[in-house]
Amino acid sequence: MRQIILDTETTGLETSQDHRIIEIGGVEMINRKLTGRHYHQYINPQRPIDEGAMAVHGISEKFLADKPVFASVVDEFLSFIDAADLVIHNAPFDVGFINHEIAKLGSAYVPVNECCRVVDTLVMARSKHPGQKNNLDALCKRYGVDNSQRELHGALLDAEILADVYLLMSGGQVNLNINEQAGGSGDSGAGAVLARRLSGARPPLRIIKASAEEQHSHREKLASIHAASGRCLWLESGD
């Protein structure tokens, strides 16, 4: 199972006003294991950024002036997410903006939700925690994920934080591939947030088998249970 935890930053809130993507960040998981691979790209939107949006992410038009336009990075981006499940917080927003950018390129590309399955962690959070705040900051607090570096929104940082939140919120085994982060985004790689909370590598658990004497005592105990109750399922199963 290949998943990409994804986030975007934009010039504003509405594609109907032709607002554009200015940053994309995504981290890769395979079978719930963070691989260290990531995609990160700033994009020149070729339009002004709303003051309200810049107050959220802090990305200026001057900073983006020499960055590539979406059309020049779309193939690399789509190759990275190809055939993966996209895990996104408030997915309709990000998917809507990605599809808005794709639609501008004509019929050569299909909407992203037609080539990838989309998992919305906001829908998951509302189902698990009805009536509570379920934005990313609230979920970090609820699940004990360190988001102290999140003074401003940033696509890659938010994707990394969401990866930790998603693994905890969706339950099951949480797998971190910490040693391979050097091949990805280094200290800021996905899993670093949880890794900082680990006190160290846990040694393999010892396997202690019952001795012959202990097995004999066990059989005697089962026999006494059978004698007292008239039936012992463990004896019938051969355990």
Order of alpha helices (4+ residues) and beta strands (2+ residues): beta-beta-beta-alpha-alpha-alpha-beta-alpha-beta-alpha-alpha-alpha-alpha-alpha-alpha
